[in-house]
């Protein structure tokens, strides 16, 4: 269903009323393709690439981009200011950019974020860039080992769980649950890789039925860069079933999501798998079926070939594996820090209509303190989440070394990284589903 363009243009965001409301935010399907399509209309990039108030033609840089061509081709015609500022830590990109300059843009940015040289994020970024040479060089191998070990566990446990069901109900259920946990962990580990340059491990994300390439848009380009704002696709995609924004007219059945959310969590993998296949089969906004759509089915195929169960029972075991894997993946993801009732959401009162991007991230996150610095929890459960948002191209194994710098920087700017425990985060997410009235973040107030 197409949106009423004139009506959308009259709508404004609640927290940032100077900004236009995303065109396709409330239009089905809530796809990454529609999100990008809306930005192309509203960003004033004129079919080029916009960074701050300048337009660039990066066409000739597509094949040379160190992060892979996908990042450039997918964002043509949009404002990539936030992505540019947060994804380049070596200082090289800034020196190359003038070569591709075309002209100044005539339209103001449709984003509230600033990146002033003396602001919170830019000065923190300089400190981290200076610290990077001091971080041990082989840490990424640690993440590779964890990811590969978990993948091996899934390869072994998948057919073994089928065998277990032939032996006894208890053995089959136990092995299936273990396999679910490892599958969830593998998919979470893959998230560590699709933030960076192309790697075979990023394809592991598709084992859960999702699309790593779509999540590079919905998660990396939307959620990471526009956290908890009207441009955060990860919030709009789960509406109306789970409504995290503090709508004053939020219905009671939506507030009850604080209690029925486990059902939504458990069905997410299967829902995303079906949605991906339908969008590709119908060529939604250029999507098409490819070999990547076969990745989720490698697990049930392997189970059938090696597990010894009839085909229909193999499919049943696979689906039973996906349900708890999906539940834990979403549970860890939505308690990583952004869905707390103490955080900023669209509808709340921000610090200012124009806010430093880094300070906004502090307002939009509560860090799980019991996960901080633990590498296994960090890579498999979205830990060290604030640092991951600040510097997404760093490996999860590298993040813990940056905590002293972050805490010192927060103190200098008289700001604070809010913290809670994993169990407190679960309760807090439920409170946010219930919350209807705005928080006030003016003057850097910390919501208790």
N, C-alpha and C positions, 0 to 999 in steps of 0.2 A: 504493500500500500504506500503510495507516494505521499510525502508530507505537503501540507499547504505552505508553500514557500513564503508567501506574503505574511501569513500568520506567524511563522517561525521567525522571520526577520524582525517582527515587532516584539518578540519575547526576549527577555534579558535574563541573565543568571541572577540568582538571589544574593549570593555572597559578593559577587562582583558585577553589579548592575550596569557598569559601563561596557560590559562584554556581551556579545551575541550568544544566544543559546544554541548549542550544537544542533544542526538541522535534523539529523537522523537519530538523535538520542532515544526518542520514544517511538521509533518506527520499526516494525518487524520486516525482515529479520535483523536483529541487532548484531550485525556481522562486522568484522574488521574492514571489509571492503566498503561497507556503507559509512563507517567512521572516517576512513580516509577520503571517501568521496565528499563527505560533508566539509572536511577541512580544506579540500581543494576549492570549494566555493567560498569559504569564509576567511581563509588565511591571507589572501592578497598576495599570493606567490606568483600569479600570472603564468602558470604552467612551467615555472622554474623552481628553484629551491631558495626559500627565504631563510636568512639568518639575521636576527635583529631587524634592522630596517633596510637591509641590502638584499638584492636579488642576484643569484649566481646560477650559471649554467654548468652543471656537473656532468653533463652527458659524456664528455671525453674522459671523465675520471672514473666512470662506472667500473671498468675492468681493472683499474689500478688500485681501487680502494682496498686497503689492507684488511678491512673487516669483512670483505665479500661484497659482491655486486648487489645482493638482495636489499641491503639497507638503503642504497641510493635509488634503485629503480622503484621500490615500493613507496618512497616518500616524495616522488616528483610532484610538483604543484602544491607543496605544503610548506608550512613554517617548521623548520627543524632546529630552531634556536636551542631549545632545551636539550635535544639529542646531541647537538654539536658541542655544547658547553660541558656536558657531563660524561661524554664517551671518549674524550681525547685527553690523555694524561702525559703525553710526551712533548707537547709544544710544537709538534711538526705540522699539525693540521692548520694552525693559525698562520704559519708561514706560506703554506700552499694556497690558501683560500683566495688571496687577491688575484691570482692568475685567472680565476673563473668569474670575477666580478662583471656584472652586466650593467646594473643601474640601481638607483635608490627606488624603494617602493613608495607608493603614494597613499597606502592604506595603513592605519595604525594597527599594531599587533592585537590579535584577539585573545591574548593571554595576559594574566596579571603579574607575571614573574619578571624580576629584574636580575641582572648579572653585573652589578657594578664592581669595578676593580677593587674597591675598598670594602665591598660587602662581605657577608658571612661566607657564602659559598666560594667565591673566587679566591679569597684569602686562604680558606681551608684547602682548596685545591692546590694552591702553590706550596703549602706546607707538605701536603701528601706527595706531590711530585718530587720534592726535595728528599723525602723519606724513602721513596721506592727503592733506590739503590741499596739501602741498608737491609731490606727484607730478604731473607734467604732465597736463593735462586731456584731451588728444587722443590718448592712447596706444591707446585701444580701437579707434580708426579704423585703426591699424596692423594689429591682429589681423583686423579686418574685411577689409582689403585682401588680406592673405595668404590668408585663407579663400576669398574670392571668386575670387582669381586661380587658386588650386588647383582650385576647382570648374570654372572656365572651361577649364582644362587637361584635366580629365576629360571635359568635354563635347566638346572637340575631338578628343582622343586616342581616345575610345571607338569612334566609327565609323572613324577613321583606322586603328586597329589592324586592323579587319576588312578594310579596303582593302589594308593591308600584307600580309596573308596571301594575298591574291589575286596579289600581285606576286612575293613570294618568302618562303621559310621564315625567312630571317635578318631581313628587314625586318619581317615580321609578329611574330616573337618579340620583337624589340627594342622595337617600339611597344607591344606588350602589356605588357612588363615596365615600361616607363616609365609606362603608364597605371595599372598596379598600384601603383606607388610614389605617384603622385598621388592615387589613390583612398584608399590607406592614410592619406595626409596629410590629406585632406579629412575623413575619419571622425575622425581624432585632433583636428583643429581643432574639430569639432562638440562634442567633450568640453568645450571651453572655455566653451561657451554653455549646456549643459544644467545646469550647476551654478547658474545664475543665474535671473533672471526669463525668462519665455517669449520665444523669438526664433525666427524662421524658420530660422536657421542650425542650431538644435539638431536639426532634422529630417534634416539631412545625415548624422547618425549612422546613420540607417536604411539608407543606401546600401550599407552593409556587410552587410546582412541582419539586423541587430540591432534592438532596440527602445529608443529613447532613454528612453521612459517607464519601462521595466523597469530600465534602467541607472541611472535616478534613484534607484531603490531599491537595487539590488545594488551599485552603485558609490558613489553619494553617501551614502546613508543607512546602508549596511552597511559596505563596505570603508573608506571615508574616516573614519567615526566609530568603528569598532571594529577598526581595522587589526590583522591577523594574530592576532586572538583567535578564540575559538570562534564568535563572531557574524559573522565575516567571510565573507560568502556567496561572494566571489570565490575563496576557497580551497576551499570545499566543493564548488562547482559543477564544478571540474575534477577532483575525485576520482571514481573511484580511478585515473584515467589518469596524473595528475601529483599526487603526494603531497608537499606542501611541509612539512607538520607533522612534527616530529621524533618519530614513533612508534617506540617501542623494538622493536615487532614488525613494523616496515615490511618487507614481503617484498622479496626480491632483485629481482624483476621490476619493482617500483615504483622501487627505487633505480636501475634501468637507465633510468628516465625521463631521467636526466642525459644520455643519448645519443640516445633516440628522440623527445625533445620537439619537434624540427622538424616531425615528422609531425602531431602534435597541433596545433601552432601553425598550420600551413597549412590544416588542415581546419576550423578554428574558425568562420570566417564561414559556410561552407555548413552546418555543424552547427547553429549558432544560427538560421540562416534556417529550416531545416526544423523545429527545435524550436519556434520562434515561431509558425509556421503551424499546427503540430499543436495547441499549447496554445490558440490562438485558435479553431481549428475545433472543438475539443472543449469549449469554454467552461470551461476550467480556472479554477476559483476566480473566476469572473466575467469572465475575459478573453473577447474576441470579435473577430471579423474587422472591420476598418475600412479606410478609405482609406489609413491609414498603412502597412498591410501591402503596399500597391502600390508604395511608394517604392523598395524594392530592385530592382523590375522595370522602373523607368524607364530604367535604363542599358541592359539588353539590348534593350528596345523601341527606344530611340534608335539603338542599334547596327544593329538589323535594318532600320530605316527608311532609314538614311543610309549604311550600310556596304557594301551590295551583295552580302552573302553570303546563301546559303540559310539558312532558319530554324535548322536543326539545327547548322550550322557556326557561326552567330552565338551560339547557346547554348554551344557548345564554347569559343569565344573568351572569352565572359563568364566561364565557370567557370575558364578558365585565368588570367583577370585576378584573380578572387577569391582563388586559392590563394596567390600571393606577397603580395598585399595583406594577407591574413589573417596570413601568417607574420610580416611586418614589424610589423604592428599589435601582435600579441601579444608579439613579441620586444622592441619598445620599451616596451610596457606592463609586462612582467614583469622588465625590467631598470631600471625607473624608480627603484627604490630599496627595495622591500619584500621581495624574494625572495632576499635575500643570506643566506649562512650566518652572517653576523655580526649578524643582526637577531633581535629577540624574536619568537617564535611561540608559540601555544598549546602547552603542554607544557614550555616553558622556565620558569626560576625568575625571577619578576618582581622589580622593585625592592621592591615592597610589595604587600600584598593590596589596598590602596587607594592608587592612584597618580594623580598629576596627569596629566590628559589630554595636556598638551603634552609632558611628560617621556616618556610612553609613546610618543608619535610619534617622539621622538628615538631611542628604543630600537628602533623598528620600521622605521627607514629608514637607507639609506646613499645619500647624494646623489651623482649622477654629476657630478663636478667639471668635466669637459670640456664639459658642456652648460650649466653655470650662467651665467646672464646673456645667453645667445644666444637672441634672441626666436624666430627661425624654428625652432630645435631645441626650444625650450621648448613652443611651441604645437603642433608636429607630432610630437613624440617624448616628451611628458609630462615635459619638463624642469623645472628649479627646483621639484622635486617636494615637498621638505619645506615650502617656503613655500606651495605650492599646497594642501597638506594643512592647514596652519595657517589659511589664509585663502582658502578655495575660491571665494568669490564675487568675488574680485578677478580681473581679466583677466591672462592670462599676460604681457602686455607690461608690467604694473605691478610684477610680483614682484621683478625684479632690484634695484629701488630699496630694497628692505627688507633686503637682506643685511647691511649694517653694523649695523642695529638687532638683527637676529637673532644675529649673532656676539657683539655686546656683551652681549646678554641671556644667551646661553649661558655666557659667561665669568662673569657675575655669579652664576649659579646653579651654577657649577662643573660644567657639563655640556658635551657636545661633539656637534656634528653630524658624524657619520661620513661619509667621502667615498671614492669610488673612480672609476675611469674606466669608460666604456661597455664596453670589452673585459674589464676586470676584473669587471664586473657579470655578464657572460655566464658566466664561469667560476664566480663565486660562486653564481649561481642553480643551476648544476649541483651544486655542493657541498651546497647546501641540500636538493636532491632526494635526495641520498645520506645526509644527516645523520640519525642515529637517536637521538642522545643530547642531553639538554637543555643549553642555555647558561644561565649564571648571571648575572643582572643586578642582584643585590642590591647595595645601596649605590652604585648608579650605575656599576657596573663596565662598561668598554668591552670588548666581545668582539673579540679580534684575529683 
